[in-house]
Structures are given as structure tokens and as C-alpha cells.
Amino acid sequence: MSAAKTFEDLIAWQKAHAFALDVYRVTKHFPKEELFGLTSQVRRAAVSCSSNIVEGFNRWSALDKARHYNIAEASLEEARYQLLLAHDLGYADTTQLQELASETKRIISALAQSVRNSSPQP
């Protein structure tokens, strides 16, 4: 397997991007009174996830890469909770999106771990 040349080559980014697109599709149907509340929050968290993967990919040090991948994981978990909340409030069936978030998190975690493992230990 060859090294990724751009962030778009990363499976973690591909999954996170697909997740963000799906979040936008689902939240389009949330109640209008949530536009500046839950809708905005879950969209922001989903975009933050893929954005931090991009930023981490373009960092030179393994420590910086791993830190941004960790931030991506945290943003994804934030979005997963917000989708659970939306589901419990009856705004949408977000079960599949929550499963996609969990799968994406596993992939980002593996990416972060591989970066940490490749870093020279002090």
C-alpha cells in the first residue's frame, strides 16, 4: 500500500466527508426552530471532524498530526451525541448516521495510532 499523497486519499477523510454530507442531508429536515441550535451544532461538529483530518494530514510533525486526528475523533463523538439527541427528540431516525460515526471513529483512531507508532519515542 502506498502512502497517501493528498488528504483525499485517506480512508478516514473519505468516511468523515461522507458523514458530513449525510449530516447535512438529515439536518435539512430538522425543525426550523433548531436552525441556529442543534442543526448548526451537529453540522459544525461534522465539518470539524473532516477539517481536522485535512489539517492533521498537512502537519509535518507526527505529534501535530496525531493531535489533529484526536480533535477529529472528539468532534465526531460530539456529532454522534447530537445525533442521538436529535433521534431522542424525534427529529429524525439517526441510527444509521450514528453507526457511520462509530465506524469512522474507529478508522480515525487507527490512523492516529499509526501516526503515534511511527513517531520516534523520547
ROVO-642281 format. One record per residue: residue in one letter; x, y, z of N, C-alpha, C in turn. Coordinates in steps of 0.1 Angstrom, whole numbers, padded with zeros to 4 digits, always signed. Example, Ala and Ser with C-alpha at 12.3 -4.5 7.8 and 13.67 -1.06 7.14 Angstrom:
A+0132-0057+0078+0123-0045+0078+0132-0033+0078 S+0128-0022+0071+0137-0011+0071+0129+0000+0079 
***
This chain:
M+0008-0012+0000+0000+0000+0000+0009+0012+0000 S+0006+0022-0009+0014+0034-0010+0009+0045-0001 A+0018+0054+0003+0014+0065+0012+0005+0074+0005 A-0004+0080+0013-0014+0089+0007-0006+0102+0002 K-0010+0107-0009-0004+0119-0015-0012+0131-0011 T-0025+0130-0010-0034+0141-0006-0043+0136+0005 F-0049+0145+0012-0059+0141+0023-0070+0133+0017 E-0073+0136+0004-0084+0128-0002-0082+0113-0004 D-0069+0110-0003-0065+0095-0004-0068+0088+0009 L-0069+0095+0020-0071+0089+0033-0086+0084+0035 I-0087+0071+0038-0100+0065+0040-0107+0072+0052 A-0099+0076+0062-0105+0083+0073-0112+0096+0068 W-0106+0104+0059-0112+0116+0054-0124+0113+0046 Q-0123+0102+0037-0134+0099+0029-0146+0095+0037 K-0144+0088+0047-0156+0084+0056-0161+0097+0063 A-0152+0105+0068-0156+0117+0076-0164+0127+0066 H-0159+0128+0054-0166+0136+0044-0180+0131+0041 A-0181+0118+0039-0194+0112+0036-0203+0114+0048 F-0198+0113+0060-0205+0115+0072-0211+0130+0072 A-0202+0139+0070-0206+0154+0069-0217+0156+0059 L-0216+0150+0047-0226+0152+0037-0239+0146+0042 D-0239+0134+0048-0251+0128+0053-0257+0136+0064 V-0249+0142+0073-0254+0151+0084-0262+0162+0078 Y-0256+0169+0067-0263+0180+0061-0276+0175+0055 R-0277+0163+0049-0289+0158+0043-0300+0156+0053 V-0296+0150+0064-0306+0147+0075-0310+0159+0082 T-0301+0168+0085-0305+0180+0093-0313+0190+0085 K-0313+0189+0072-0321+0197+0063-0336+0196+0067 H-0339+0185+0073-0353+0182+0077-0356+0184+0092 F-0346+0189+0099-0349+0193+0113-0358+0204+0114 P-0365+0206+0126-0374+0217+0127-0367+0231+0125 K-0374+0240+0119-0368+0253+0116-0363+0260+0129 E-0370+0258+0140-0365+0265+0152-0352+0260+0157 E-0347+0249+0151-0334+0243+0155-0323+0248+0146 L-0326+0256+0136-0316+0261+0126-0303+0266+0133 F-0305+0275+0143-0294+0281+0150-0290+0273+0163 G-0296+0262+0165-0293+0254+0177-0287+0241+0172 L-0294+0230+0174-0289+0217+0172-0285+0215+0157 T-0292+0220+0148-0288+0218+0133-0274+0224+0131 S-0272+0236+0136-0259+0243+0134-0248+0236+0141 Q-0251+0231+0154-0241+0224+0162-0236+0211+0156 V-0246+0203+0151-0242+0190+0146-0234+0192+0133 R-0239+0201+0125-0232+0204+0112-0218+0209+0115 R-0216+0218+0124-0203+0223+0127-0194+0212+0132 A-0199+0203+0141-0190+0192+0146-0186+0182+0135 A-0196+0179+0126-0193+0170+0114-0182+0176+0105 V-0183+0189+0102-0173+0196+0094-0160+0197+0101 S-0160+0199+0114-0148+0200+0122-0140+0187+0121 C-0147+0176+0121-0141+0163+0120-0132+0162+0107 S-0139+0163+0096-0132+0162+0083-0121+0173+0082 S-0124+0185+0086-0114+0196+0085-0102+0193+0093 N-0103+0187+0105-0091+0184+0113-0083+0173+0107 I-0089+0164+0100-0082+0153+0093-0073+0160+0082 V-0079+0169+0075-0072+0177+0065-0060+0184+0071 E-0063+0191+0082-0052+0199+0088-0041+0190+0094 G-0045+0179+0100-0035+0170+0105-0027+0164+0094 F-0033+0160+0083-0025+0155+0072-0014+0164+0067 N-0017+0177+0068-0008+0187+0062+0002+0192+0073 R+0002+0186+0085+0012+0190+0095+0025+0181+0093 W+0036+0187+0096+0049+0180+0094+0052+0170+0105 S+0049+0174+0117+0054+0166+0128+0043+0155+0132 A+0047+0144+0136+0038+0133+0139+0029+0137+0151 L+0035+0145+0160+0028+0149+0172+0016+0158+0168 D+0019+0168+0159+0008+0177+0154-0002+0169+0146 K+0002+0159+0138-0007+0151+0130-0017+0144+0140 A-0011+0137+0150-0019+0129+0159-0028+0138+0167 R-0024+0150+0171-0032+0159+0179-0045+0163+0170 H-0043+0166+0158-0054+0170+0149-0063+0158+0147 Y-0058+0146+0145-0066+0134+0144-0074+0132+0156 N-0068+0134+0168-0076+0133+0180-0087+0143+0181 I-0084+0155+0177-0095+0165+0177-0106+0161+0167 A-0103+0155+0156-0113+0150+0147-0121+0139+0153 E-0115+0130+0161-0122+0120+0169-0132+0126+0178 A-0128+0137+0186-0136+0143+0195-0148+0150+0189 S-0145+0157+0178-0156+0163+0170-0167+0153+0165 L-0162+0142+0161-0171+0131+0156-0179+0126+0168 E-0173+0124+0179-0181+0120+0191-0192+0130+0195 E-0188+0143+0194-0197+0154+0197-0209+0153+0187 A-0206+0151+0175-0217+0150+0165-0226+0137+0167 R-0219+0126+0171-0227+0114+0174-0236+0116+0185 Y-0232+0123+0196-0241+0126+0207-0253+0135+0202 Q-0250+0145+0194-0260+0154+0190-0270+0147+0181 L-0266+0137+0173-0275+0129+0165-0283+0120+0174 L-0278+0115+0185-0285+0107+0194-0296+0116+0201 L-0293+0128+0204-0302+0137+0210-0313+0140+0200 A-0310+0143+0187-0320+0146+0177-0329+0134+0175 H-0324+0122+0176-0332+0110+0175-0342+0109+0186 D-0336+0111+0199-0345+0110+0211-0355+0121+0211 L-0353+0133+0205-0362+0144+0204-0373+0141+0192 G-0370+0131+0184-0380+0127+0174-0378+0135+0161 Y-0366+0142+0159-0364+0150+0147-0361+0141+0135 A-0354+0130+0137-0351+0121+0126-0346+0108+0132 D-0347+0097+0123-0340+0085+0127-0326+0086+0123 T-0317+0088+0133-0303+0090+0130-0294+0077+0133 T-0301+0066+0134-0294+0054+0138-0283+0050+0128 Q-0285+0051+0116-0275+0048+0106-0264+0058+0106 L-0267+0071+0108-0256+0081+0109-0248+0078+0121 Q-0254+0074+0133-0246+0071+0145-0237+0060+0142 E-0242+0050+0135-0233+0038+0132-0222+0042+0123 L-0224+0051+0113-0214+0056+0104-0204+0064+0112 A-0208+0071+0122-0199+0079+0131-0190+0069+0138 S-0196+0059+0144-0188+0049+0151-0177+0042+0142 E-0181+0038+0130-0172+0032+0121-0161+0042+0117 T-0165+0055+0115-0155+0065+0111-0145+0067+0122 K-0150+0067+0134-0142+0070+0146-0131+0059+0147 R-0135+0046+0145-0125+0035+0145-0114+0037+0135 I-0118+0042+0123-0108+0044+0113-0099+0056+0116 I-0104+0066+0121-0096+0078+0125-0087+0074+0137 S-0092+0066+0146-0084+0061+0158-0072+0053+0153 A-0074+0045+0143-0064+0036+0137-0053+0045+0130 L-0058+0055+0123-0049+0065+0117-0040+0072+0127 A-0047+0077+0137-0039+0084+0148-0029+0075+0155 Q-0033+0063+0157-0024+0053+0164-0012+0050+0155 S-0014+0049+0142-0003+0046+0132+0007+0057+0132 V+0001+0070+0133+0010+0081+0133+0018+0082+0146 R+0011+0079+0157+0018+0079+0170+0029+0068+0170 N+0026+0056+0165+0036+0045+0164+0048+0048+0155 S+0046+0056+0145+0057+0060+0136+0066+0070+0142 S+0061+0077+0152+0069+0088+0158+0080+0083+0167 P+0092+0088+0166+0103+0084+0175+0099+0086+0189 Q+0102+0077+0198+0099+0078+0212+0111+0085+0219 P+0108+0094+0228+0119+0101+0235+0126+0092+0245 
***
